[in-house]
Amino acid sequence: MAYYLVQATYTPEAWAALLRNPQPRASALQPVIQKLGGKIESLYLAFGDYDTIGIFNMPGNVDIAAFAIAAAAGGGVKAIKTTPLMTVDEGREAMTKAANSGYVAPQAAAAV
């Protein structure tokens, strides 16, 4: 399972619908995420460019992409951004592999 940060912006029509009928979106999303094999870790409303922020635990990229596509196609979201996340332990493992990869940065040409 992998973690993903999902940020979404509602359309004005979606906001109008939520004002007429406030509803917990986590309750509406959880069955969808479960059907795709995942779990909502947390879900928040936010200020700024995105109206809602969520952390999702999903089997993989295809599953989170399926959710993002379905949300975008549903008409209530005008923007959605998905960012893969790593745990601290995964980050440490990546750093160890990077340190042992043998990569050498490009070198500037010597001045003549």
MMTF fields as JSON, N, C-alpha, C and O atoms, coordinates in Angstrom:
{
  "mmtfVersion": "1.0.0",
  "mmtfProducer": "UNKNOWN",
  "numBonds": 447,
  "numAtoms": 448,
  "numGroups": 112,
  "numChains": 1,
  "numModels": 1,
  "chainsPerModel": [1],
  "groupsPerChain": [112],
  "chainIdList": ["A"],
  "bondAtomList": [4, 2, 8, 6, 12, 10, 16, 14, 20, 18, 24, 22, 28, 26, 32, 30, 36, 34, 40, 38, 44, 42, 48, 46, 52, 50, 56, 54, 60, 58, 64, 62, 68, 66, 72, 70, 76, 74, 80, 78, 84, 82, 88, 86, 92, 90, 96, 94, 100, 98, 104, 102, 108, 106, 112, 110, 116, 114, 120, 118, 124, 122, 128, 126, 132, 130, 136, 134, 140, 138, 144, 142, 148, 146, 152, 150, 156, 154, 160, 158, 164, 162, 168, 166, 172, 170, 176, 174, 180, 178, 184, 182, 188, 186, 192, 190, 196, 194, 200, 198, 204, 202, 208, 206, 212, 210, 216, 214, 220, 218, 224, 222, 228, 226, 232, 230, 236, 234, 240, 238, 244, 242, 248, 246, 252, 250, 256, 254, 260, 258, 264, 262, 268, 266, 272, 270, 276, 274, 280, 278, 284, 282, 288, 286, 292, 290, 296, 294, 300, 298, 304, 302, 308, 306, 312, 310, 316, 314, 320, 318, 324, 322, 328, 326, 332, 330, 336, 334, 340, 338, 344, 342, 348, 346, 352, 350, 356, 354, 360, 358, 364, 362, 368, 366, 372, 370, 376, 374, 380, 378, 384, 382, 388, 386, 392, 390, 396, 394, 400, 398, 404, 402, 408, 406, 412, 410, 416, 414, 420, 418, 424, 422, 428, 426, 432, 430, 436, 434, 440, 438, 444, 442],
  "bondOrderList": [1, 1, 1, 1, 1, 1, 1, 1, 1, 1, 1, 1, 1, 1, 1, 1, 1, 1, 1, 1, 1, 1, 1, 1, 1, 1, 1, 1, 1, 1, 1, 1, 1, 1, 1, 1, 1, 1, 1, 1, 1, 1, 1, 1, 1, 1, 1, 1, 1, 1, 1, 1, 1, 1, 1, 1, 1, 1, 1, 1, 1, 1, 1, 1, 1, 1, 1, 1, 1, 1, 1, 1, 1, 1, 1, 1, 1, 1, 1, 1, 1, 1, 1, 1, 1, 1, 1, 1, 1, 1, 1, 1, 1, 1, 1, 1, 1, 1, 1, 1, 1, 1, 1, 1, 1, 1, 1, 1, 1, 1, 1],
  "groupList": [{"groupName": "MET", "atomNameList": ["N", "CA", "C", "O"], "elementList": ["N", "C", "C", "O"], "formalChargeList": [0, 0, 0, 0], "bondAtomList": [1, 0, 2, 1, 3, 2], "bondOrderList": [1, 1, 2], "singleLetterCode": "M", "chemCompType": "L-PEPTIDE LINKING"}, {"groupName": "ALA", "atomNameList": ["N", "CA", "C", "O"], "elementList": ["N", "C", "C", "O"], "formalChargeList": [0, 0, 0, 0], "bondAtomList": [1, 0, 2, 1, 3, 2], "bondOrderList": [1, 1, 2], "singleLetterCode": "A", "chemCompType": "L-PEPTIDE LINKING"}, {"groupName": "TYR", "atomNameList": ["N", "CA", "C", "O"], "elementList": ["N", "C", "C", "O"], "formalChargeList": [0, 0, 0, 0], "bondAtomList": [1, 0, 2, 1, 3, 2], "bondOrderList": [1, 1, 2], "singleLetterCode": "Y", "chemCompType": "L-PEPTIDE LINKING"}, {"groupName": "LEU", "atomNameList": ["N", "CA", "C", "O"], "elementList": ["N", "C", "C", "O"], "formalChargeList": [0, 0, 0, 0], "bondAtomList": [1, 0, 2, 1, 3, 2], "bondOrderList": [1, 1, 2], "singleLetterCode": "L", "chemCompType": "L-PEPTIDE LINKING"}, {"groupName": "VAL", "atomNameList": ["N", "CA", "C", "O"], "elementList": ["N", "C", "C", "O"], "formalChargeList": [0, 0, 0, 0], "bondAtomList": [1, 0, 2, 1, 3, 2], "bondOrderList": [1, 1, 2], "singleLetterCode": "V", "chemCompType": "L-PEPTIDE LINKING"}, {"groupName": "GLN", "atomNameList": ["N", "CA", "C", "O"], "elementList": ["N", "C", "C", "O"], "formalChargeList": [0, 0, 0, 0], "bondAtomList": [1, 0, 2, 1, 3, 2], "bondOrderList": [1, 1, 2], "singleLetterCode": "Q", "chemCompType": "L-PEPTIDE LINKING"}, {"groupName": "THR", "atomNameList": ["N", "CA", "C", "O"], "elementList": ["N", "C", "C", "O"], "formalChargeList": [0, 0, 0, 0], "bondAtomList": [1, 0, 2, 1, 3, 2], "bondOrderList": [1, 1, 2], "singleLetterCode": "T", "chemCompType": "L-PEPTIDE LINKING"}, {"groupName": "PRO", "atomNameList": ["N", "CA", "C", "O"], "elementList": ["N", "C", "C", "O"], "formalChargeList": [0, 0, 0, 0], "bondAtomList": [1, 0, 2, 1, 3, 2], "bondOrderList": [1, 1, 2], "singleLetterCode": "P", "chemCompType": "L-PEPTIDE LINKING"}, {"groupName": "GLU", "atomNameList": ["N", "CA", "C", "O"], "elementList": ["N", "C", "C", "O"], "formalChargeList": [0, 0, 0, 0], "bondAtomList": [1, 0, 2, 1, 3, 2], "bondOrderList": [1, 1, 2], "singleLetterCode": "E", "chemCompType": "L-PEPTIDE LINKING"}, {"groupName": "TRP", "atomNameList": ["N", "CA", "C", "O"], "elementList": ["N", "C", "C", "O"], "formalChargeList": [0, 0, 0, 0], "bondAtomList": [1, 0, 2, 1, 3, 2], "bondOrderList": [1, 1, 2], "singleLetterCode": "W", "chemCompType": "L-PEPTIDE LINKING"}, {"groupName": "ARG", "atomNameList": ["N", "CA", "C", "O"], "elementList": ["N", "C", "C", "O"], "formalChargeList": [0, 0, 0, 0], "bondAtomList": [1, 0, 2, 1, 3, 2], "bondOrderList": [1, 1, 2], "singleLetterCode": "R", "chemCompType": "L-PEPTIDE LINKING"}, {"groupName": "ASN", "atomNameList": ["N", "CA", "C", "O"], "elementList": ["N", "C", "C", "O"], "formalChargeList": [0, 0, 0, 0], "bondAtomList": [1, 0, 2, 1, 3, 2], "bondOrderList": [1, 1, 2], "singleLetterCode": "N", "chemCompType": "L-PEPTIDE LINKING"}, {"groupName": "SER", "atomNameList": ["N", "CA", "C", "O"], "elementList": ["N", "C", "C", "O"], "formalChargeList": [0, 0, 0, 0], "bondAtomList": [1, 0, 2, 1, 3, 2], "bondOrderList": [1, 1, 2], "singleLetterCode": "S", "chemCompType": "L-PEPTIDE LINKING"}, {"groupName": "ILE", "atomNameList": ["N", "CA", "C", "O"], "elementList": ["N", "C", "C", "O"], "formalChargeList": [0, 0, 0, 0], "bondAtomList": [1, 0, 2, 1, 3, 2], "bondOrderList": [1, 1, 2], "singleLetterCode": "I", "chemCompType": "L-PEPTIDE LINKING"}, {"groupName": "LYS", "atomNameList": ["N", "CA", "C", "O"], "elementList": ["N", "C", "C", "O"], "formalChargeList": [0, 0, 0, 0], "bondAtomList": [1, 0, 2, 1, 3, 2], "bondOrderList": [1, 1, 2], "singleLetterCode": "K", "chemCompType": "L-PEPTIDE LINKING"}, {"groupName": "GLY", "atomNameList": ["N", "CA", "C", "O"], "elementList": ["N", "C", "C", "O"], "formalChargeList": [0, 0, 0, 0], "bondAtomList": [1, 0, 2, 1, 3, 2], "bondOrderList": [1, 1, 2], "singleLetterCode": "G", "chemCompType": "PEPTIDE LINKING"}, {"groupName": "PHE", "atomNameList": ["N", "CA", "C", "O"], "elementList": ["N", "C", "C", "O"], "formalChargeList": [0, 0, 0, 0], "bondAtomList": [1, 0, 2, 1, 3, 2], "bondOrderList": [1, 1, 2], "singleLetterCode": "F", "chemCompType": "L-PEPTIDE LINKING"}, {"groupName": "ASP", "atomNameList": ["N", "CA", "C", "O"], "elementList": ["N", "C", "C", "O"], "formalChargeList": [0, 0, 0, 0], "bondAtomList": [1, 0, 2, 1, 3, 2], "bondOrderList": [1, 1, 2], "singleLetterCode": "D", "chemCompType": "L-PEPTIDE LINKING"}],
  "groupTypeList": [0, 1, 2, 2, 3, 4, 5, 1, 6, 2, 6, 7, 8, 1, 9, 1, 1, 3, 3, 10, 11, 7, 5, 7, 10, 1, 12, 1, 3, 5, 7, 4, 13, 5, 14, 3, 15, 15, 14, 13, 8, 12, 3, 2, 3, 1, 16, 15, 17, 2, 17, 6, 13, 15, 13, 16, 11, 0, 7, 15, 11, 4, 17, 13, 1, 1, 16, 1, 13, 1, 1, 1, 1, 15, 15, 15, 4, 14, 1, 13, 14, 6, 6, 7, 3, 0, 6, 4, 17, 8, 15, 10, 8, 1, 0, 6, 14, 1, 1, 11, 12, 15, 2, 4, 1, 7, 5, 1, 1, 1, 1, 4],
  "groupIdList": [1, 2, 3, 4, 5, 6, 7, 8, 9, 10, 11, 12, 13, 14, 15, 16, 17, 18, 19, 20, 21, 22, 23, 24, 25, 26, 27, 28, 29, 30, 31, 32, 33, 34, 35, 36, 37, 38, 39, 40, 41, 42, 43, 44, 45, 46, 47, 48, 49, 50, 51, 52, 53, 54, 55, 56, 57, 58, 59, 60, 61, 62, 63, 64, 65, 66, 67, 68, 69, 70, 71, 72, 73, 74, 75, 76, 77, 78, 79, 80, 81, 82, 83, 84, 85, 86, 87, 88, 89, 90, 91, 92, 93, 94, 95, 96, 97, 98, 99, 100, 101, 102, 103, 104, 105, 106, 107, 108, 109, 110, 111, 112],
  "secStructList": [7, 3, 3, 3, 3, 3, 3, 3, 3, 3, 7, 2, 2, 2, 2, 2, 2, 2, 2, 2, 1, 7, 7, 7, 2, 2, 2, 2, 2, 2, 2, 2, 2, 2, 2, 6, 6, 7, 3, 3, 3, 3, 3, 3, 3, 7, 1, 1, 1, 7, 1, 3, 3, 3, 3, 3, 3, 3, 1, 7, 2, 2, 2, 2, 2, 2, 2, 2, 2, 2, 2, 2, 2, 6, 1, 1, 3, 3, 3, 3, 3, 3, 3, 3, 3, 7, 7, 2, 2, 2, 2, 2, 2, 2, 2, 2, 2, 2, 2, 6, 1, 7, 7, 7, 7, 7, 7, 7, 7, 7, 7, 7],
  "xCoordList": [0.854, 0.0, 0.901, 1.991, 0.413, 1.164, 0.285, -0.943, 0.947, 0.241, 0.259, 1.234, -0.839, -0.976, -1.637, -2.57, -1.137, -1.776, -2.663, -2.189, -3.951, -4.894, -5.452, -6.013, -5.292, -5.796, -6.818, -6.569, -7.969, -9.025, -9.679, -9.754, -10.149, -10.885, -12.289, -12.46, -13.291, -14.679, -15.064, -14.487, -16.038, -16.638, -17.593, -18.012, -17.945, -18.952, -20.267, -20.943, -20.619, -21.864, -21.787, -22.772, -20.626, -20.46, -20.561, -21.184, -19.94, -20.055, -21.508, -21.966, -22.236, -23.653, -24.439, -25.283, -24.167, -24.845, -24.506, -25.378, -23.241, -22.84, -23.467, -23.766, -23.666, -24.333, -25.799, -26.336, -26.447, -27.86, -28.008, -28.986, -27.009, -27.091, -25.702, -25.031, -25.26, -23.947, -23.875, -24.795, -22.775, -22.641, -21.192, -20.285, -20.968, -19.594, -19.058, -19.506, -18.118, -17.622, -16.868, -16.837, -16.262, -15.553, -16.508, -16.134, -17.738, -18.73, -19.09, -19.338, -19.118, -19.434, -18.253, -18.443, -17.029, -15.835, -15.357, -14.807, -15.56, -15.007, -15.415, -14.548, -16.692, -17.042, -16.324, -15.969, -16.117, -15.41, -13.963, -13.453, -13.306, -11.908, -11.776, -10.84, -12.706, -12.671, -12.843, -12.175, -13.732, -13.946, -12.671, -12.434, -11.852, -10.58, -9.45, -8.292, -9.796, -8.814, -8.072, -7.073, -8.55, -7.813, -8.555, -9.601, -7.986, -8.531, -8.221, -7.14, -9.179, -8.928, -8.273, -8.869, -7.052, -6.352, -6.841, -7.063, -7.012, -7.516, -8.05, -7.628, -8.988, -9.599, -9.912, -10.492, -9.522, -9.68, -10.224, -10.028, -10.912, -11.183, -10.006, -9.379, -9.707, -8.517, -8.75, -9.665, -7.919, -7.87, -6.836, -5.951, -6.947, -5.912, -6.382, -7.571, -5.439, -5.723, -6.632, -7.368, -6.583, -7.384, -8.357, -8.019, -9.567, -10.631, -10.601, -11.041, -10.084, -10.046, -8.701, -8.152, -8.191, -6.901, -7.134, -7.766, -6.628, -6.775, -5.5, -4.693, -5.334, -4.262, -4.953, -5.796, -4.586, -5.197, -4.137, -3.004, -4.498, -3.634, -4.234, -5.311, -3.52, -4.055, -3.082, -1.886, -3.595, -2.714, -1.617, -0.507, -1.906, -0.879, -1.364, -2.468, -0.512, -0.778, -2.058, -2.804, -2.31, -3.499, -4.766, -5.718, -4.781, -5.969, -6.223, -7.366, -5.174, -5.373, -5.695, -6.46, -5.117, -5.45, -6.918, -7.591, -7.421, -8.833, -9.725, -10.733, -9.353, -10.126, -10.073, -11.107, -8.886, -8.733, -9.528, -10.154, -9.509, -10.255, -11.755, -12.477, -12.22, -13.647, -14.076, -15.147, -13.243, -13.588, -13.621, -14.523, -12.646, -12.614, -13.805, -14.381, -14.169, -15.276, -16.639, -17.626, -16.692, -17.972, -18.575, -19.775, -17.766, -18.279, -18.264, -18.539, -17.953, -17.947, -16.586, -16.452, -15.567, -14.196, -13.645, -13.723, -13.08, -12.511, -11.006, -10.422, -10.361, -8.93, -8.653, -9.234, -7.746, -7.339, -5.858, -5.388, -5.134, -3.692, -3.363, -3.796, -2.6, -2.233, -0.716, 0.004, -0.235, 1.196, 1.515, 0.99, 2.371, 2.795, 3.611, 4.396, 3.428, 4.14, 4.98, 4.673, 6.048, 6.869, 6.869, 6.83, 6.913, 7.102, 8.548, 9.383, 8.827, 10.187, 11.143, 12.258, 10.709, 11.551, 11.833, 12.954, 10.822, 11.038, 12.005, 12.851, 11.877, 12.791, 14.222, 15.146, 14.413, 15.749, 16.309, 17.486, 15.471, 15.91, 16.316, 17.319, 15.542, 15.876, 17.2, 18.001, 17.437, 18.696, 19.886, 20.933, 19.718, 20.786, 21.081, 22.24, 20.031, 20.226, 20.867, 21.731, 20.455, 21.047, 22.53, 23.347, 22.871, 24.272, 25.146, 26.335, 24.575, 25.334, 25.134, 25.585, 24.455, 24.121, 25.284, 25.272, 26.291, 27.42, 27.196, 28.015, 26.101, 25.815, 26.886, 27.311, 27.322, 28.279, 27.638, 27.151, 27.637, 27.042, 27.885, 29.087, 27.251, 28.012, 29.086, 28.869, 30.217, 31.321, 31.464, 31.305, 31.764, 32.013, 33.315, 34.249, 33.365, 34.59, 35.694, 35.444, 36.869, 38.01, 38.325, 38.291, 38.629, 39.001, 40.375, 41.255, 40.56, 41.855, 42.704, 43.829],
  "yCoordList": [-1.175, 0.0, 1.239, 1.242, 2.277, 3.524, 4.696, 4.642, 5.738, 6.93, 8.005, 8.15, 8.752, 9.829, 11.025, 10.882, 12.205, 13.457, 13.844, 13.96, 14.046, 14.445, 15.81, 15.985, 16.776, 18.128, 18.397, 18.123, 18.934, 19.188, 20.533, 21.018, 21.122, 22.381, 22.131, 21.616, 22.499, 22.325, 23.368, 24.454, 23.02, 23.987, 24.875, 24.497, 26.051, 26.877, 26.118, 26.296, 25.28, 24.498, 23.493, 23.277, 22.888, 21.944, 22.672, 22.173, 23.871, 24.653, 25.023, 24.956, 25.416, 25.773, 24.566, 24.709, 23.395, 22.176, 21.881, 21.482, 22.077, 21.838, 22.858, 22.531, 24.084, 25.084, 24.738, 24.919, 24.236, 23.832, 22.581, 22.422, 21.688, 20.403, 20.014, 19.189, 20.596, 20.235, 18.731, 18.136, 18.142, 16.69, 16.313, 16.944, 15.303, 14.852, 14.112, 13.006, 14.709, 14.115, 12.814, 11.943, 12.671, 11.427, 10.238, 9.165, 10.425, 9.342, 8.976, 7.81, 9.978, 9.72, 9.103, 8.292, 9.484, 9.007, 7.644, 6.878, 7.329, 6.09, 4.836, 4.003, 4.652, 3.452, 3.389, 2.309, 4.545, 4.592, 4.158, 3.323, 4.729, 4.398, 2.927, 2.255, 2.424, 1.009, 0.104, -0.925, 0.482, -0.31, -0.384, -1.365, 0.672, 0.697, 0.069, 0.088, -0.491, -1.215, -0.364, -0.806, 0.869, 1.773, 2.216, 1.673, 3.223, 3.759, 5.253, 5.688, 6.037, 7.449, 7.532, 7.146, 8.036, 8.22, 9.481, 9.479, 10.571, 11.826, 12.683, 12.555, 13.56, 14.442, 15.766, 15.796, 16.861, 18.192, 19.171, 18.998, 20.204, 21.386, 22.324, 22.3, 23.156, 23.993, 25.36, 25.546, 26.304, 27.616, 27.545, 26.689, 28.436, 28.516, 27.991, 28.036, 27.49, 27.038, 25.809, 25.614, 24.989, 23.768, 23.818, 24.283, 23.336, 23.37, 22.182, 22.275, 21.069, 19.86, 19.165, 19.128, 18.617, 17.935, 16.572, 16.479, 15.528, 14.2, 13.393, 13.578, 12.497, 11.506, 10.162, 9.748, 9.5, 8.227, 7.136, 7.366, 5.956, 4.787, 3.87, 3.305, 3.729, 3.003, 1.913, 1.995, 0.882, -0.184, 0.312, -0.221, 1.31, 1.781, 2.921, 3.438, 3.303, 4.448, 4.314, 5.282, 3.135, 2.935, 3.197, 3.792, 2.762, 2.909, 4.37, 4.825, 5.103, 6.509, 7.306, 8.269, 6.914, 7.579, 7.349, 8.262, 6.145, 5.86, 6.769, 7.279, 6.969, 7.881, 9.303, 9.963, 9.778, 11.15, 11.351, 12.395, 10.379, 10.464, 10.506, 11.318, 9.629, 9.604, 10.924, 11.443, 11.473, 12.745, 13.875, 14.713, 13.897, 14.947, 14.822, 15.83, 13.608, 13.38, 13.63, 13.848, 13.599, 13.764, 15.151, 15.315, 16.155, 17.499, 18.397, 19.59, 17.871, 18.697, 19.259, 20.085, 18.798, 19.211, 19.894, 19.354, 21.098, 21.785, 21.604, 21.872, 21.155, 20.863, 19.769, 19.741, 18.866, 17.815, 17.563, 17.491, 17.431, 17.208, 16.04, 16.006, 15.087, 13.907, 13.851, 13.955, 13.688, 13.633, 12.335, 12.1, 11.483, 10.278, 10.678, 11.624, 9.972, 10.246, 9.042, 7.906, 9.309, 8.235, 8.374, 9.486, 7.264, 7.302, 7.746, 7.739, 8.123, 8.506, 7.331, 7.524, 6.124, 4.946, 4.722, 4.381, 4.912, 4.787, 5.862, 5.596, 7.071, 8.144, 7.815, 8.049, 7.28, 6.872, 5.786, 5.822, 4.822, 3.767, 4.363, 3.952, 5.324, 5.985, 6.731, 6.708, 7.397, 8.11, 7.157, 7.458, 6.003, 5.006, 4.492, 4.367, 4.199, 3.725, 4.809, 4.515, 6.056, 7.16, 7.305, 7.506, 7.203, 7.339, 6.245, 6.464, 5.08, 3.953, 3.744, 2.741, 4.692, 4.496, 4.726, 4.229, 5.477, 5.765, 6.954, 7.215, 7.676, 8.829, 9.897, 10.185, 10.487, 11.589, 12.765, 12.624, 13.927, 15.13, 15.606, 15.348, 16.297, 16.86, 17.812, 18.521, 17.813, 18.676, 19.823, 19.644, 20.99, 22.145, 21.925, 21.306, 22.437, 22.33, 23.153, 24.24, 22.643, 23.363, 24.594, 24.546, 25.688, 26.926, 26.746, 26.131, 27.278, 27.138, 28.351, 28.412],
  "zCoordList": [0.0, 0.0, 0.0, 0.572, -0.652, -0.771, -0.317, -0.384, 0.139, 0.595, -0.491, -1.229, -0.568, -1.541, -0.88, -0.091, -1.216, -0.847, -2.018, -3.148, -1.752, -2.802, -2.422, -1.34, -3.329, -3.128, -4.223, -5.397, -3.833, -4.811, -4.564, -3.436, -5.658, -5.611, -6.143, -7.248, -5.352, -5.774, -6.827, -6.885, -7.645, -8.566, -7.771, -6.677, -8.303, -7.62, -7.419, -6.406, -8.379, -8.267, -7.113, -6.407, -6.927, -5.814, -4.48, -3.542, -4.392, -3.166, -2.898, -1.757, -3.946, -3.777, -3.256, -2.371, -3.796, -3.34, -1.88, -1.109, -1.497, -0.111, 0.84, 1.989, 0.371, 1.212, 1.425, 2.517, 0.365, 0.482, 1.338, 2.068, 1.235, 1.919, 2.429, 1.809, 3.55, 4.083, 4.344, 4.905, 3.93, 4.059, 4.308, 3.766, 5.115, 5.361, 4.129, 3.829, 3.426, 2.191, 2.442, 1.573, 3.613, 3.91, 3.845, 3.372, 4.317, 4.265, 2.837, 2.53, 1.962, 0.557, -0.181, -1.088, 0.202, -0.505, -0.039, -0.83, 1.243, 1.793, 1.013, 0.749, 0.627, -0.143, -1.499, -1.97, -2.113, -3.396, -3.205, -3.952, -2.203, -1.92, -1.536, -1.97, -0.726, -0.347, -1.562, -1.67, -2.472, -3.683, -4.524, -5.228, -4.438, -5.158, -4.343, -4.759, -3.169, -2.362, -1.354, -0.787, -1.118, -0.253, 0.977, 1.332, 1.626, 2.869, 2.936, 2.541, 3.441, 3.708, 5.082, 6.088, 5.117, 6.389, 7.087, 8.298, 6.315, 6.874, 5.737, 4.588, 6.081, 5.092, 5.776, 6.861, 5.127, 5.712, 4.69, 3.487, 5.17, 4.354, 4.58, 5.638, 3.575, 3.664, 3.047, 2.245, 3.426, 2.795, 1.68, 1.702, 0.715, -0.317, -1.652, -1.969, -2.434, -3.798, -3.839, -4.806, -2.804, -2.774, -1.611, -0.522, -1.852, -0.847, 0.091, 1.237, -0.391, 0.419, 0.222, -0.879, 1.323, 1.341, 1.987, 3.039, 1.362, 1.94, 1.844, 0.934, 2.797, 2.749, 2.534, 3.329, 1.46, 1.087, 1.092, 0.669, 1.565, 1.519, 0.462, 0.652, -0.657, -1.811, -2.254, -1.974, -2.95, -3.421, -4.373, -4.357, -5.191, -6.115, -6.983, -6.809, -7.923, -8.788, -9.606, -9.755, -10.13, -10.965, -10.149, -10.655, -8.909, -8.058, -7.687, -7.725, -7.331, -6.993, -8.257, -8.202, -9.396, -10.661, -11.002, -11.482, -10.76, -11.022, -10.181, -10.67, -8.918, -8.072, -8.613, -8.719, -8.954, -9.456, -10.743, -10.928, -11.617, -12.877, -12.593, -13.171, -11.702, -11.362, -10.732, -11.046, -9.84, -9.194, -10.219, -10.194, -11.115, -12.141, -13.088, -13.496, -13.434, -14.367, -13.729, -14.432, -12.401, -11.704, -11.798, -11.581, -12.117, -12.309, -11.084, -11.207, -9.911, -8.705, -8.356, -7.452, -9.089, -8.815, -10.056, -11.16, -9.866, -11.034, -11.126, -12.177, -10.053, -10.069, -9.05, -7.965, -9.427, -8.499, -8.716, -9.852, -7.627, -7.681, -6.763, -5.611, -7.274, -6.509, -6.376, -7.369, -5.152, -4.882, -4.15, -3.062, -4.729, -4.002, -2.77, -2.825, -1.685, -0.439, -0.044, -0.405, 0.704, 1.268, 2.782, 3.31, 3.467, 4.906, 5.177, 4.273, 6.401, 6.768, 6.536, 6.053, 6.879, 6.659, 5.17, 4.793, 4.333, 2.883, 2.385, 1.53, 2.92, 2.558, 2.945, 2.166, 4.134, 4.593, 3.677, 3.319, 3.299, 2.384, 1.031, 0.448, 0.536, -0.727, -0.62, -1.555, 0.517, 0.716, 0.716, 0.142, 1.366, 1.4, -0.01, -0.402, -0.759, -2.135, -2.989, -3.815, -2.801, -3.564, -3.248, -4.146, -1.969, -1.558, -2.164, -2.397, -2.418, -2.955, -4.451, -5.004, -5.114, -6.532, -7.484, -8.61, -7.04, -7.917, -8.839, -9.719, -8.65, -9.5, -9.322, -8.203, -10.451, -10.436, -11.154, -12.275, -10.508, -11.097, -12.289, -12.346, -13.231, -14.355, -13.819, -12.837, -14.465, -14.069, -15.054, -16.261, -14.531, -15.381, -16.144, -15.634, -17.366, -18.159, -17.498, -16.977, -17.522, -16.942, -17.783, -19.013, -17.11, -17.825, -18.439, -17.837, -19.628, -20.305, -20.092, -20.588]
}
